[in-house]
Amino acid sequence: MHSSSKLYVCYRETGNLGRFKASLRENVLGSPKELMKLSVPSLVYAVQNNMAFLALSNLDAAVYQVTYQLKIPCTALCTVLMLNRTLSRLQWISVFMLCGGVVLVQWRPAQATGVVVEQNPLLGFGAIAVAVLCSGFAGVYFEKVLKSSDTSLWVRNIQMYLSGIVVTLVGVYLSDGAEIKEKGFFYGYTYYVWLVIFLASVGGLYTSVVVKYTDNIMKGFSAAAAIVLSTIASVMLFGLQITLTFALGTLLVCVSIYLYGLPRQDTTSIQQGEPASKERVSGV
């Protein structure tokens, strides 16, 4: 569904079927190097998802919830290192404030159960570290590829998701191959499932636009705002009770978004008597 929606948008962008086919032939079938380049984030995202599942299986939900939010400052660090950008002290503060706000918004008190699950905390923390690093690297890598050429945003998405489909299909058949052969690939796909897939594909399109015209850090801020809005919607639709931690987390998210968006001082010029390295360090 993700790829089909991007194919449709690419078709609308090219204007007619002939130019659409020519664009696919030139940028997808005729560019194996570009496909290989975009297969990197697909593979890394696949590793991230599996590591996140492994971490959740070996850590308490609360510990997983807190540690997994380290992907936000990790993304900021990857942005600085891979894209040679600088962040002001206030922006770094807002990034960590966002991290804490998301933790509080999603916080749910642990409930005692009679089920005893054997966990390996060391394996869990190792998996969460890999997942956090993969999240930051893959997002910033895709942003770098996206902004380093004039290739269409939608073509880049198609290139990445084609390799993602291959990786995902291999994983699906390795884990559930026997059941798929018995019941079919689309067994259990109700109208609600298709609706969720459609909404996820639209969300993927908008995420790409955010990365293209802002950056991955701003994508993290928008994701946090989406969490807050979805929780508020749950309050109105399902009667979810607002807790003190949610209210405090929402406040932190809103303040962090405001602080990150404040105008920065001009860092394009270097004041006389101050070396460039000093300015860069002080900005970070």
NORUR-V833498 format. One record per helix or strand of 3 or more residues. SS is the DSSP state (A for helix, B for strand). FROM is the first residue (numbers start at 0). TO is the last residue. If there is no record, write none. Layout:
ss=[SS,SS]
from=[FROM,FROM]
to=[TO,TO]
//
This chain:
ss=[A,A,A,A,A,A,A,A,A,A,A,A]
from=[1,16,31,60,70,88,120,152,190,215,243,275]
to=[13,28,57,67,82,104,146,182,212,237,259,282]
//
